[in-house]
Amino acid sequence: MKDPRLIWLVVAWLGYFAIHSALASLTVKRRVASRWPRLMPAYRLFFNAVAMVGVLVPLFMTFAIGGEPVIQWTGVWWWIANGLALAALLGFLWSLRYYDGSEFLGVRQLREQERRVEDQERFRVSPLHRHVRHPWYFLGLVLIWTRDMTPAMLVSVIMMTLYFVIGSRLEEKKLLSYYGNAYAHYRRKVPGLVPLPWKRLSHAEAQELEKAGNEMRK
């Protein structure tokens, strides 16, 4: 990298990913639960706050460094790129109806004074989850790769892509411990980050896996 600021940008992303992954790990959560159990109801809210504030640092650096575009969508490609980005954004908004928002944000845990380490949300295979195991990561990839790229933006997009790959695998270790064979079967049937037309679940298969996975949690 000719611009040393890009190296610092990589360092900033690595630092953010390290903190985010550590706080999301069961190891750290169990340590907090054993030493400071009264803090656990607010853990998810704290985790989300750190994630939202922490990401501002590498994002600010990305736009502050700036630079001339190295990838720029023009002509018909501008319409294609932004059409895909709009579709991804709408897909994300539509998918929210299949998530427990209060659980995801941490409001329910605080309200109910939940001190358990494990996430309590039920195993649910939404319409998007029938085609890809991590639909939000997939939609995020569409959003970031359809933007014009300065050198700093390209570095950030590559770093985020790597983290989606690595982070999804770390997340799935927890999901396997939560839902057992049901999730292992689901993982064999459905691709992780990019939908493939020949690998998907039918509605009936999704319902059957949901039932098996939630039986595992009882």
N, C-alpha and C positions, 0 to 999 in steps of 0.2 A: 504494500500500500504506500503510494507516494505521499499522501497526506497523513501525517501522524495523528491527526484528530480522528481518523477512521479507526485507528488502533484503540484509542480511548473509547470510542463508541462500542467496539466489540467488548472491551472490558466492562463497560457499563451494562450491556446486555447480559454478559456472563454473571455479573454480580446480582443482577435482578433475578435471573433464572435460578441461581443458587439459593437465594433467600426464599423465593416462591416455592421451590421444590422442597426445601427443608421444612417450611411451615406446613406444607401439605402432607408431609410424610406421617405415617402412623407412629414412627419412632418418637418424633418430637411431640406429637399430640399425646402420646401415652406418658411421656415424661412430664408434660405440663399437668396432665390429669392426676398423676401420682403425687406431685409436689404441691400444686396449687389447684385442687379440684374446684374451688369456688370460681376460678376463672374460666372453666370450660364452657359454661353457657354463652359466654361472649367470645369464644375463640373464633368462630366462623366470621362474625362481624369484624373482628380484629384482622383476620386473614384477608378478607376482602378489602378492608381499608388500606392495609399495607400493599396489596397488589395494585390497587388503583393509584395510590400516591407514588409508589416505587416506579411504576412504568413511565411516569411523567419525565423522569430524568433522561433515559435513553431517547424518548420521543422528542424532548426538547433539543437534545444534542443533534438528532437527525435533521431537524428543520433549521437549527442554527448553523450547522455546517453547510447545508445547501449545496450549491454547485450546479454546473450545467447538466442538463438531462443526458443520460447515456442510453436510456430506453424511453421512447415517447410514442404514444399511440396517436396516430393521425388518420384522417380520412375515414374510410369504412371501419378501420380497426378501432377508432375512437368510439364509434357507436357500439361495436361488439364488446369492447372492454367495459364500457360504462353500463351497457345493458346487462352484462354478467354481474357486475358489481351491484346494480339495483336489484337483480333477481336474488342475489345472495343476501342482501339486506332484508328484503321482504321475506325470504325463507327463514332468516333468523327471527324476525318478529313473529312470524306464524308459529315457529317452533316453541315459543315461550309458553303457549297454552298447554304444552305437554310436560312442563317442568313445575315442580313445587317451588314457587318463587320465594316464599317465606323460609323454606328450608335452605335453598341455595344462598340467599342473602345472609342467613343466620338469625333472622328475626324470631322464627319459631323456637329455636334452641334457647334464645334468651328469655322469651316469654314463658316457656315451659320449664325453664331452669334445667335443661338437658345436660347431663354431665358425661354421658357416654362418649367414648372416643370415636366410634364408628359412625358413619353417616347413617341416618335413619330413613332416608327416602327409599320407597319401594322400587323394585326392579321393574322398569317400564320400557317396553320397546315401542317407541312412537313411530309414526309413518316414516319419518326420516331415518330413524334408527334401523328400520328394516333394510335400508340400502347402504348405510355406512355407520360404523360404530361410534364415530366421533363427529356428528354433523356440524357442531359449532366450529370445530377445527377446520373441517372442509370448507365451510362457508367463509371462515376467516382467511383461508388460503386464497380463495377466489377474490376476496376484497383486496388483499394486499398485493397480489400479483397482477391486478388490472390497473394499478396506478402507474403514472409516469415515474421514472426512476432517475434520481440523481445518484452519484456514487454513494452518498450516505444512506439514501433510501434503499438502495440495492443491498448494502451491507445489513441494514436493519431487517429487510424482508428475508434475507437468507438466514439470519440469526433466528428470527421468529419461526421460520419454517423448520429449522433444525430442532427448535424447542417443541414445536407441535409434535414432531416425530418422537423425540425422546420423552417428552412429557406424557404423551398418550400411552407409552409403554409403562411408565411408572404408575400412571393412574390405573392401568389394567391389572397390575399386581394387586392393588387394593380390591378391585372389583372381583377378581378371582377368589380372594379370601372372603368376600361378602356373599357371593352368589354361587360359588363352587362349580359343579359340572354344568349347570345351566349356562353360566357365562362362558365356560370353556367351549361348549357346543356353539353358542352364539358367535364366538370369535372365529371358529372354523368356518362358519357359514357366511359371515358378512365381512367385507373388507374394512380396514381401519380408518383410512383418511380420504380415499378417493373411491367413489361408487363405481362398481363394475356391473354392467347389465346382467351378466350371467351369475352373479353372486348376490342373492337377496333372500329375504324371508317372505313367505306368504303371510297374510293376516292370521290364519289359523296357527301357523308355526310360531308367530310372535306371541300369540296368546298362550300357547302351551309353554313356551320358555318363560314368560312372565310368571305363570303359576308355579313352575318348578323353582325359579329363582327366589320367589317370595316365600316358598315353603322352606327354603334353606335358611332364611333369616329368622324364622320362628324359633 
